Amino acid sequence: MTYPDRGTAGRALGGVLVRLRTADPLLLGLPRGGVPVAAAMRRIIGGDLDVLLVRKLGVPWQPELAVGAIGEDGVRVLNPDVMRLTGVTPEQIAEVELLERRELERRRRVLRATPPIPLKDRTVVIVDDGMATGATVAVACEVARLHEPRHLLVAVPVSSWEALQRIRLLADEVVCPLVPRQLGGVGGVYDDFHQLTDDEVVALLHPPEA
């Protein structure tokens, strides 16, 4: 099974979660790839759309492999299994984190035209285009919990089995239609998995008719 693009994946998730229409959900897309998924979901289930800013901490010599992730409010999550298997040192992680904190701040300036929508007492849905290690979504859950949502749900179109088990411990509910026996990479289940630009993300978050 593959998805033509992120919008199609979002519509599939929206179809699974139509029950949320009455809950006035707050959909939080993880930039950049989670935003088009969340925007497509919103057209089906309604609610509000915003971003939750997080950054993956990649292994220096293998950037796509997450050793952890950082988010707003100073939250950081590390994956001890990846640290042990790769031999990455705390000093190397600190160097990566410094660069990613700068990018996190840049994205905050570019993507946040208005203050964040409050999460307190809302049904909050964290949305990404997929989970390989789950590190990015894990830190997103940690950030969201600080703001006391009523119900915290994670919705992704595809996930590894390991990431799914990890996130089930952090969220109240996880919805994922596709869990391959082996997930080589999230991009492998999409026909179109292009790197979104900031302008594309801003257009989804703040369409002209809004």
N, C-alpha and C positions, 0 to 999 in steps of 0.2 A: 504494500500500500504506500502511495506517495500523495503529496499535496501539490497541486499546480503552483500555488503561491501562498503567502501568509494570509491574504484576505480569505481565500477558500478555507484555510485551516480555522480561521476565526469564525467563519459562518458555521462550520461543523461544530465547534465548541458551543456557539450560541444555541444551536439546535438541541444540544444535550442539556443546556442550562436554561431553557425557557421558563422553568419554574421560578427563576429569580426575578421575573418581570414584576412581581408584586412586592419585591424586597427593596426596590430603589437602590440597586447595587452601585458601588463605586469601583470602577474598573481601573486598575493601575497597571499600565503597560510598562515593561522594563525596556528602556531605550537601548539600542534602537529597534531591534527586531520584534519586540513584544508589542510595540505601539500599533502597527497595522493589524495585528491579530486582535488586540483589544478593541480597536475602532470598528472592525467588522462584527465582533460580538455585540457591541453596543447597539448596532442597527437592528439587532434581533431582540435583545433583552432589555434595552433602555438603560436608564441610570446615568451616572456621570462618568467622565473619562479624564484621567490625569496620568502623570508619570510618577514612578518611584525611582529615584536615581541611585543606581548601583553600578559598580565596576568590578569585573573579574580581575583577580590577581593571577596572571599566567606564569607558569614556570619559565624562567628567562630564556632557556634554549628550546622551549616548546610552548609558545605563548597560548596556543589553543587549549592546553591542558591547565585547568584551574587548580591552583593550590589553595585558593581561598577567594574571598570577595570583600569589598568594602561598600558602605552605603552612607546615606545622609545620617546626621546625628552622631557621627563618629563610630558607627558600628563596624566591626570587622569579624569575619568568620574564617577560620583556617581548617583545611582538611588534613588531619594528621596522617592518614593513609597515603595521600599523594606526597606529603613531605617525606615520609619514610621511604617510599618507593623510588623517588627521584633524587633524594639526597640534597634537596635545596636547603640552603641555610637561612636562619633568621635574618642575617645581614642582606642576603639577596632578596628576600621577601620585602624587607624595608625599602630597598631601592626601587623595587617595582611599585610598592604602595605609594611612595612619594610622587611618582609620575602619574599614577592613576588618581590620586587625590586632586592633582592639578586638572586632569581631564574631567573629573567629577564636577569641580567648580566651574569649568568652562561650560559644560553642558547645563548646569543650573542657570547660568546667565543667558544662554541661548534659548533653552527650551521653556523656561518658566516666565511667561509673560504676565502671569498673575500669581498670587500666593497659592500654596498647595491647598487642595480641598481637604478639610478636616476629616480624619478617619474615625474619630471617637463615635462609638455606638452605631457605626455603619456596617452593613454587609460588604466587606472588602474582598475584591477578587484580584489577586496578583496574576498577571498574564505575561508569559514569555513565549517565544516561538519554539521552545523545546528545552529539555534538560539533559545534559550529558553527565556531568558530575553532580549537578544540583547546587553548586556553590553559590552562584549568583542569586538563585531563588531563595536559598537558605538565608542569606544576609538580608534579602528583601523582607522575608518573614520576620526576622529579628527587628528590623526598622519599624515595620507595621505594628508589631506587638507593643512597641513603646507608646503608640497613640491610642491604644485600647479600643480596637474595633469590636463590634458585637459578635461578628462571625468572620473568620479569616479562611478564605478559600483560595487554593492555587489551581489555575486552569492552564494547561499546556497541551499542544496538539500531539507531542511525542516526547517520550522520556526513556532513559535506560531504567532497568529494573532497580538498580542500586540507588539511583537518584530518587526514584519514587519512594522507596522505603525510607530514605533520609528525610524527605520533605513531609511525609506522613506524620513524623514525630513533631513537626514544627507548626503545621497548619491544622485547622479544625477539619478540613476536607480537601481532598485532592482529586481533580478530574483530569483524566488523560485517556483519550480514545485509542492511542497507539503506543504499545510497549513492545518493541521488537526483541527477539531473543538476544540479538547482538546489535548494538547501535554504534556504528563506526563514527558517526558524527551527525549532529542535528541537520546540517545542510543536505545530507544524503537522502532525506525523505521529501525534499522539495525540488520541483522542477526549476522554479525561479527562487533563488536564495541570495539575491544581490544585496550588497552592502548599502543600506539606506543612508541618505544624506541627512544632515540636520534640517535642511529645507523640507524634505519629504515628511519628516517627523512633525515639524511645526505645522505643516499644512493639515496633517491629520488631527492634531490636537486643537488647532484654531482655524477651522475651515472658514472661508469668506462669509458664508451665510450665518455663521454663529454669532 
